[in-house]
Amino acid sequence: MGSSSMMDIIGSMLVAGILFLMALRLNAGANETSAVYNSSYILQRNMTTLVGIVEDDFRKIGYCKDWQKIPDPSKALRIADSTRLRFWTDIGNDGTLDSVTYYLGPTSELTDSPNPHDRYLYRQVNNNTPQPMNLGVTQFSLRYYDALNTLIPFPISDPRGVYFMEISMAIETAFPYKQEYVNDPSAYQVFFKQLRLVTKNLRNR
């Protein structure tokens, strides 16, 4: 009778241990799912913010409330490179012509981030201090097309031939639940591509 009771106790402890381990595994899985979901939500929100800023600026290339200050829209683009764009526009819609520059910084700047790929995307208005947009940007690339939708090769010495632009951007979280940037970066990355950005002032020639 005593031996049977001991076996029952041991059996109960084994079952309890198994159930406890299962509960721990389920809890860990739930925590990981929640962390990945929250990370994905933050990435989507950051990308939406970034796209809104970039598209709003780029769609106003060549615009000025006082049109006489930029009568030739073909001169609105000043620099057109793969990761750098400088153009004229009227940021404050006040009739003042502003110079706006976007460019991608090096990965070495973000030393506090464990992500080896993220970097600053800079936005500079006139001669003001460039403002870094640290939203986990890992890619910001531009391509340009002429009036016949033909890709213009780099380097572009005369931006007056640009009629359309293609924007590609990617952002990644700086602190993922698991450090798997190399093995599976898609789990922590959101990608955006605008195939043909319509900037009407560039086409108004």
ChimeraX commands (.cxc) that place a marker at each C-alpha (Angstrom):
marker #1 position 0.00,0.00,0.00 radius 0.5
marker #1 position 2.84,2.35,0.87 radius 0.5
marker #1 position 4.69,1.48,-2.32 radius 0.5
marker #1 position 1.57,2.19,-4.37 radius 0.5
marker #1 position 1.08,5.55,-2.71 radius 0.5
marker #1 position 4.72,6.46,-3.40 radius 0.5
marker #1 position 4.32,5.55,-7.05 radius 0.5
marker #1 position 1.18,7.68,-7.23 radius 0.5
marker #1 position 3.05,10.62,-5.74 radius 0.5
marker #1 position 5.96,10.21,-8.14 radius 0.5
marker #1 position 3.56,9.88,-11.06 radius 0.5
marker #1 position 1.68,12.98,-9.98 radius 0.5
marker #1 position 4.94,14.92,-9.71 radius 0.5
marker #1 position 5.97,13.83,-13.19 radius 0.5
marker #1 position 2.63,14.86,-14.65 radius 0.5
marker #1 position 2.76,18.17,-12.78 radius 0.5
marker #1 position 6.29,18.76,-14.05 radius 0.5
marker #1 position 5.26,18.06,-17.63 radius 0.5
marker #1 position 2.27,20.36,-17.32 radius 0.5
marker #1 position 4.49,23.07,-15.80 radius 0.5
marker #1 position 6.98,22.81,-18.66 radius 0.5
marker #1 position 4.12,22.98,-21.18 radius 0.5
marker #1 position 2.77,26.08,-19.44 radius 0.5
marker #1 position 6.21,27.70,-19.56 radius 0.5
marker #1 position 6.53,26.89,-23.26 radius 0.5
marker #1 position 3.07,28.24,-24.00 radius 0.5
marker #1 position 3.83,31.40,-22.05 radius 0.5
marker #1 position 7.12,31.88,-23.89 radius 0.5
marker #1 position 5.34,31.37,-27.21 radius 0.5
marker #1 position 2.66,33.88,-26.25 radius 0.5
marker #1 position 5.32,36.41,-25.21 radius 0.5
marker #1 position 7.18,35.96,-28.49 radius 0.5
marker #1 position 3.98,36.31,-30.53 radius 0.5
marker #1 position 3.07,39.47,-28.63 radius 0.5
marker #1 position 6.57,40.92,-29.05 radius 0.5
marker #1 position 6.66,40.18,-32.78 radius 0.5
marker #1 position 3.16,41.63,-33.23 radius 0.5
marker #1 position 4.08,44.82,-31.36 radius 0.5
marker #1 position 7.30,45.10,-33.35 radius 0.5
marker #1 position 5.38,44.69,-36.61 radius 0.5
marker #1 position 2.87,47.33,-35.54 radius 0.5
marker #1 position 5.65,49.80,-34.71 radius 0.5
marker #1 position 7.35,49.11,-38.05 radius 0.5
marker #1 position 4.11,49.68,-39.96 radius 0.5
marker #1 position 3.47,52.90,-38.05 radius 0.5
marker #1 position 7.02,54.15,-38.64 radius 0.5
marker #1 position 6.83,53.36,-42.34 radius 0.5
marker #1 position 3.50,55.16,-42.65 radius 0.5
marker #1 position 5.02,58.23,-40.97 radius 0.5
marker #1 position 8.13,58.14,-43.14 radius 0.5
marker #1 position 6.21,57.66,-46.39 radius 0.5
marker #1 position 3.87,60.52,-45.48 radius 0.5
marker #1 position 6.76,62.94,-44.96 radius 0.5
marker #1 position 8.70,61.90,-48.06 radius 0.5
marker #1 position 5.74,61.79,-50.42 radius 0.5
marker #1 position 4.41,65.13,-49.19 radius 0.5
marker #1 position 7.76,66.80,-49.90 radius 0.5
marker #1 position 8.44,65.05,-53.18 radius 0.5
marker #1 position 5.00,65.75,-54.62 radius 0.5
marker #1 position 5.65,69.47,-54.12 radius 0.5
marker #1 position 8.91,69.49,-56.10 radius 0.5
marker #1 position 8.88,72.56,-58.32 radius 0.5
marker #1 position 5.93,74.16,-56.52 radius 0.5
marker #1 position 5.93,77.72,-55.22 radius 0.5
marker #1 position 2.98,79.85,-54.23 radius 0.5
marker #1 position 4.66,82.66,-56.14 radius 0.5
marker #1 position 5.10,80.83,-59.44 radius 0.5
marker #1 position 7.28,83.60,-60.84 radius 0.5
marker #1 position 10.08,82.46,-58.53 radius 0.5
marker #1 position 10.28,79.15,-60.35 radius 0.5
marker #1 position 8.86,79.71,-63.85 radius 0.5
marker #1 position 10.79,76.76,-65.31 radius 0.5
marker #1 position 9.82,73.52,-63.43 radius 0.5
marker #1 position 12.54,71.60,-65.27 radius 0.5
marker #1 position 15.06,73.36,-63.02 radius 0.5
marker #1 position 13.34,72.21,-59.81 radius 0.5
marker #1 position 15.68,69.24,-59.38 radius 0.5
marker #1 position 19.19,70.29,-58.44 radius 0.5
marker #1 position 20.77,66.94,-57.52 radius 0.5
marker #1 position 19.33,63.56,-58.52 radius 0.5
marker #1 position 21.33,60.61,-57.20 radius 0.5
marker #1 position 20.53,57.10,-56.02 radius 0.5
marker #1 position 20.44,58.06,-52.31 radius 0.5
marker #1 position 20.47,61.85,-52.51 radius 0.5
marker #1 position 17.93,64.33,-53.85 radius 0.5
marker #1 position 17.96,68.14,-53.74 radius 0.5
marker #1 position 15.14,70.25,-55.11 radius 0.5
marker #1 position 13.31,73.57,-54.97 radius 0.5
marker #1 position 9.87,73.86,-53.42 radius 0.5
marker #1 position 7.77,76.07,-51.17 radius 0.5
marker #1 position 7.70,74.26,-47.82 radius 0.5
marker #1 position 5.62,76.81,-45.93 radius 0.5
marker #1 position 3.34,77.70,-48.86 radius 0.5
marker #1 position 4.32,81.32,-48.22 radius 0.5
marker #1 position 5.75,82.23,-51.59 radius 0.5
marker #1 position 9.33,81.65,-50.43 radius 0.5
marker #1 position 11.42,79.23,-52.47 radius 0.5
marker #1 position 13.13,76.62,-50.27 radius 0.5
marker #1 position 15.92,74.19,-50.99 radius 0.5
marker #1 position 15.20,70.69,-49.64 radius 0.5
marker #1 position 17.76,67.90,-49.51 radius 0.5
marker #1 position 17.26,64.24,-48.65 radius 0.5
marker #1 position 20.23,61.94,-48.21 radius 0.5
marker #1 position 21.12,58.67,-46.52 radius 0.5
marker #1 position 23.79,58.58,-43.82 radius 0.5
marker #1 position 26.28,55.76,-43.13 radius 0.5
marker #1 position 25.53,52.78,-40.88 radius 0.5
marker #1 position 28.44,53.77,-38.63 radius 0.5
marker #1 position 26.43,56.69,-37.20 radius 0.5
marker #1 position 23.97,54.55,-35.24 radius 0.5
marker #1 position 26.40,52.96,-32.81 radius 0.5
marker #1 position 23.77,52.55,-30.08 radius 0.5
marker #1 position 21.57,50.34,-32.23 radius 0.5
marker #1 position 22.18,46.57,-32.26 radius 0.5
marker #1 position 20.88,46.47,-35.83 radius 0.5
marker #1 position 23.95,46.65,-38.12 radius 0.5
marker #1 position 21.88,47.88,-41.07 radius 0.5
marker #1 position 19.90,50.90,-39.85 radius 0.5
marker #1 position 21.03,54.44,-40.51 radius 0.5
marker #1 position 19.79,58.01,-40.53 radius 0.5
marker #1 position 17.74,59.45,-43.37 radius 0.5
marker #1 position 18.47,63.17,-43.35 radius 0.5
marker #1 position 16.15,65.98,-44.36 radius 0.5
marker #1 position 17.67,69.44,-44.72 radius 0.5
marker #1 position 15.77,72.63,-45.49 radius 0.5
marker #1 position 17.86,75.49,-46.88 radius 0.5
marker #1 position 21.03,75.92,-44.81 radius 0.5
marker #1 position 19.49,74.69,-41.58 radius 0.5
marker #1 position 21.01,71.79,-39.66 radius 0.5
marker #1 position 20.08,68.47,-41.34 radius 0.5
marker #1 position 17.40,66.66,-39.36 radius 0.5
marker #1 position 17.92,62.90,-39.00 radius 0.5
marker #1 position 14.82,60.70,-39.22 radius 0.5
marker #1 position 15.70,57.71,-37.08 radius 0.5
marker #1 position 12.82,55.35,-37.81 radius 0.5
marker #1 position 14.95,52.27,-38.44 radius 0.5
marker #1 position 15.71,53.15,-42.05 radius 0.5
marker #1 position 17.88,50.53,-43.74 radius 0.5
marker #1 position 17.23,51.44,-47.36 radius 0.5
marker #1 position 16.41,54.63,-49.23 radius 0.5
marker #1 position 17.03,54.49,-52.95 radius 0.5
marker #1 position 15.81,56.50,-55.91 radius 0.5
marker #1 position 15.60,55.89,-59.64 radius 0.5
marker #1 position 14.59,58.38,-62.30 radius 0.5
marker #1 position 12.78,58.20,-65.64 radius 0.5
marker #1 position 12.46,60.53,-68.58 radius 0.5
marker #1 position 9.31,61.58,-70.45 radius 0.5
marker #1 position 9.21,58.24,-72.30 radius 0.5
marker #1 position 9.39,56.24,-69.04 radius 0.5
marker #1 position 12.95,55.21,-69.84 radius 0.5
marker #1 position 15.27,54.67,-66.90 radius 0.5
marker #1 position 17.97,57.36,-66.70 radius 0.5
marker #1 position 21.37,55.82,-65.80 radius 0.5
marker #1 position 23.64,57.24,-63.12 radius 0.5
marker #1 position 25.36,59.60,-62.82 radius 0.5
marker #1 position 22.69,62.10,-63.85 radius 0.5
marker #1 position 24.52,65.23,-64.92 radius 0.5
marker #1 position 21.38,67.07,-66.07 radius 0.5
marker #1 position 18.33,66.52,-63.80 radius 0.5
marker #1 position 16.16,68.54,-66.19 radius 0.5
marker #1 position 15.41,65.32,-68.06 radius 0.5
marker #1 position 13.69,63.72,-65.05 radius 0.5
marker #1 position 9.92,63.38,-65.32 radius 0.5
marker #1 position 9.19,60.49,-62.94 radius 0.5
marker #1 position 10.80,59.03,-59.83 radius 0.5
marker #1 position 10.78,55.61,-58.20 radius 0.5
marker #1 position 11.24,55.45,-54.43 radius 0.5
marker #1 position 12.26,52.35,-52.47 radius 0.5
marker #1 position 12.45,52.36,-48.67 radius 0.5
marker #1 position 12.92,49.70,-46.01 radius 0.5
marker #1 position 12.92,49.95,-42.24 radius 0.5
marker #1 position 13.85,47.39,-39.59 radius 0.5
marker #1 position 13.34,47.32,-35.85 radius 0.5
marker #1 position 16.41,48.13,-33.80 radius 0.5
marker #1 position 15.56,45.75,-30.95 radius 0.5
marker #1 position 13.97,42.52,-32.23 radius 0.5
marker #1 position 12.74,39.77,-29.93 radius 0.5
marker #1 position 15.43,37.54,-31.39 radius 0.5
marker #1 position 18.67,38.63,-33.01 radius 0.5
marker #1 position 17.98,37.20,-36.47 radius 0.5
marker #1 position 18.74,40.02,-38.89 radius 0.5
marker #1 position 20.96,37.82,-41.03 radius 0.5
marker #1 position 18.91,34.62,-40.86 radius 0.5
marker #1 position 15.48,36.13,-41.39 radius 0.5
marker #1 position 15.47,39.93,-41.76 radius 0.5
marker #1 position 11.96,39.82,-43.29 radius 0.5
marker #1 position 10.58,39.10,-39.81 radius 0.5
marker #1 position 11.74,42.55,-38.69 radius 0.5
marker #1 position 11.51,44.52,-41.94 radius 0.5
marker #1 position 8.87,46.54,-43.78 radius 0.5
marker #1 position 9.47,47.47,-47.40 radius 0.5
marker #1 position 7.82,50.22,-49.46 radius 0.5
marker #1 position 8.14,51.02,-53.14 radius 0.5
marker #1 position 6.50,53.83,-55.09 radius 0.5
marker #1 position 6.90,52.80,-58.72 radius 0.5
marker #1 position 6.01,56.14,-60.28 radius 0.5
marker #1 position 5.79,59.15,-58.04 radius 0.5
marker #1 position 3.60,61.69,-59.76 radius 0.5
marker #1 position 5.15,65.12,-59.28 radius 0.5
marker #1 position 2.92,67.22,-61.50 radius 0.5
marker #1 position 5.18,70.25,-61.53 radius 0.5
marker #1 position 7.96,68.26,-63.17 radius 0.5
marker #1 position 5.56,67.38,-65.99 radius 0.5
marker #1 position 4.31,70.94,-66.39 radius 0.5
marker #1 position 6.77,71.98,-69.09 radius 0.5
marker link #1:1,2 radius 0.2
marker link #1:2,3 radius 0.2
marker link #1:3,4 radius 0.2
marker link #1:4,5 radius 0.2
marker link #1:5,6 radius 0.2
marker link #1:6,7 radius 0.2
marker link #1:7,8 radius 0.2
marker link #1:8,9 radius 0.2
marker link #1:9,10 radius 0.2
marker link #1:10,11 radius 0.2
marker link #1:11,12 radius 0.2
marker link #1:12,13 radius 0.2
marker link #1:13,14 radius 0.2
marker link #1:14,15 radius 0.2
marker link #1:15,16 radius 0.2
marker link #1:16,17 radius 0.2
marker link #1:17,18 radius 0.2
marker link #1:18,19 radius 0.2
marker link #1:19,20 radius 0.2
marker link #1:20,21 radius 0.2
marker link #1:21,22 radius 0.2
marker link #1:22,23 radius 0.2
marker link #1:23,24 radius 0.2
marker link #1:24,25 radius 0.2
marker link #1:25,26 radius 0.2
marker link #1:26,27 radius 0.2
marker link #1:27,28 radius 0.2
marker link #1:28,29 radius 0.2
marker link #1:29,30 radius 0.2
marker link #1:30,31 radius 0.2
marker link #1:31,32 radius 0.2
marker link #1:32,33 radius 0.2
marker link #1:33,34 radius 0.2
marker link #1:34,35 radius 0.2
marker link #1:35,36 radius 0.2
marker link #1:36,37 radius 0.2
marker link #1:37,38 radius 0.2
marker link #1:38,39 radius 0.2
marker link #1:39,40 radius 0.2
marker link #1:40,41 radius 0.2
marker link #1:41,42 radius 0.2
marker link #1:42,43 radius 0.2
marker link #1:43,44 radius 0.2
marker link #1:44,45 radius 0.2
marker link #1:45,46 radius 0.2
marker link #1:46,47 radius 0.2
marker link #1:47,48 radius 0.2
marker link #1:48,49 radius 0.2
marker link #1:49,50 radius 0.2
marker link #1:50,51 radius 0.2
marker link #1:51,52 radius 0.2
marker link #1:52,53 radius 0.2
marker link #1:53,54 radius 0.2
marker link #1:54,55 radius 0.2
marker link #1:55,56 radius 0.2
marker link #1:56,57 radius 0.2
marker link #1:57,58 radius 0.2
marker link #1:58,59 radius 0.2
marker link #1:59,60 radius 0.2
marker link #1:60,61 radius 0.2
marker link #1:61,62 radius 0.2
marker link #1:62,63 radius 0.2
marker link #1:63,64 radius 0.2
marker link #1:64,65 radius 0.2
marker link #1:65,66 radius 0.2
marker link #1:66,67 radius 0.2
marker link #1:67,68 radius 0.2
marker link #1:68,69 radius 0.2
marker link #1:69,70 radius 0.2
marker link #1:70,71 radius 0.2
marker link #1:71,72 radius 0.2
marker link #1:72,73 radius 0.2
marker link #1:73,74 radius 0.2
marker link #1:74,75 radius 0.2
marker link #1:75,76 radius 0.2
marker link #1:76,77 radius 0.2
marker link #1:77,78 radius 0.2
marker link #1:78,79 radius 0.2
marker link #1:79,80 radius 0.2
marker link #1:80,81 radius 0.2
marker link #1:81,82 radius 0.2
marker link #1:82,83 radius 0.2
marker link #1:83,84 radius 0.2
marker link #1:84,85 radius 0.2
marker link #1:85,86 radius 0.2
marker link #1:86,87 radius 0.2
marker link #1:87,88 radius 0.2
marker link #1:88,89 radius 0.2
marker link #1:89,90 radius 0.2
marker link #1:90,91 radius 0.2
marker link #1:91,92 radius 0.2
marker link #1:92,93 radius 0.2
marker link #1:93,94 radius 0.2
marker link #1:94,95 radius 0.2
marker link #1:95,96 radius 0.2
marker link #1:96,97 radius 0.2
marker link #1:97,98 radius 0.2
marker link #1:98,99 radius 0.2
marker link #1:99,100 radius 0.2
marker link #1:100,101 radius 0.2
marker link #1:101,102 radius 0.2
marker link #1:102,103 radius 0.2
marker link #1:103,104 radius 0.2
marker link #1:104,105 radius 0.2
marker link #1:105,106 radius 0.2
marker link #1:106,107 radius 0.2
marker link #1:107,108 radius 0.2
marker link #1:108,109 radius 0.2
marker link #1:109,110 radius 0.2
marker link #1:110,111 radius 0.2
marker link #1:111,112 radius 0.2
marker link #1:112,113 radius 0.2
marker link #1:113,114 radius 0.2
marker link #1:114,115 radius 0.2
marker link #1:115,116 radius 0.2
marker link #1:116,117 radius 0.2
marker link #1:117,118 radius 0.2
marker link #1:118,119 radius 0.2
marker link #1:119,120 radius 0.2
marker link #1:120,121 radius 0.2
marker link #1:121,122 radius 0.2
marker link #1:122,123 radius 0.2
marker link #1:123,124 radius 0.2
marker link #1:124,125 radius 0.2
marker link #1:125,126 radius 0.2
marker link #1:126,127 radius 0.2
marker link #1:127,128 radius 0.2
marker link #1:128,129 radius 0.2
marker link #1:129,130 radius 0.2
marker link #1:130,131 radius 0.2
marker link #1:131,132 radius 0.2
marker link #1:132,133 radius 0.2
marker link #1:133,134 radius 0.2
marker link #1:134,135 radius 0.2
marker link #1:135,136 radius 0.2
marker link #1:136,137 radius 0.2
marker link #1:137,138 radius 0.2
marker link #1:138,139 radius 0.2
marker link #1:139,140 radius 0.2
marker link #1:140,141 radius 0.2
marker link #1:141,142 radius 0.2
marker link #1:142,143 radius 0.2
marker link #1:143,144 radius 0.2
marker link #1:144,145 radius 0.2
marker link #1:145,146 radius 0.2
marker link #1:146,147 radius 0.2
marker link #1:147,148 radius 0.2
marker link #1:148,149 radius 0.2
marker link #1:149,150 radius 0.2
marker link #1:150,151 radius 0.2
marker link #1:151,152 radius 0.2
marker link #1:152,153 radius 0.2
marker link #1:153,154 radius 0.2
marker link #1:154,155 radius 0.2
marker link #1:155,156 radius 0.2
marker link #1:156,157 radius 0.2
marker link #1:157,158 radius 0.2
marker link #1:158,159 radius 0.2
marker link #1:159,160 radius 0.2
marker link #1:160,161 radius 0.2
marker link #1:161,162 radius 0.2
marker link #1:162,163 radius 0.2
marker link #1:163,164 radius 0.2
marker link #1:164,165 radius 0.2
marker link #1:165,166 radius 0.2
marker link #1:166,167 radius 0.2
marker link #1:167,168 radius 0.2
marker link #1:168,169 radius 0.2
marker link #1:169,170 radius 0.2
marker link #1:170,171 radius 0.2
marker link #1:171,172 radius 0.2
marker link #1:172,173 radius 0.2
marker link #1:173,174 radius 0.2
marker link #1:174,175 radius 0.2
marker link #1:175,176 radius 0.2
marker link #1:176,177 radius 0.2
marker link #1:177,178 radius 0.2
marker link #1:178,179 radius 0.2
marker link #1:179,180 radius 0.2
marker link #1:180,181 radius 0.2
marker link #1:181,182 radius 0.2
marker link #1:182,183 radius 0.2
marker link #1:183,184 radius 0.2
marker link #1:184,185 radius 0.2
marker link #1:185,186 radius 0.2
marker link #1:186,187 radius 0.2
marker link #1:187,188 radius 0.2
marker link #1:188,189 radius 0.2
marker link #1:189,190 radius 0.2
marker link #1:190,191 radius 0.2
marker link #1:191,192 radius 0.2
marker link #1:192,193 radius 0.2
marker link #1:193,194 radius 0.2
marker link #1:194,195 radius 0.2
marker link #1:195,196 radius 0.2
marker link #1:196,197 radius 0.2
marker link #1:197,198 radius 0.2
marker link #1:198,199 radius 0.2
marker link #1:199,200 radius 0.2
marker link #1:200,201 radius 0.2
marker link #1:201,202 radius 0.2
marker link #1:202,203 radius 0.2
marker link #1:203,204 radius 0.2
marker link #1:204,205 radius 0.2
view
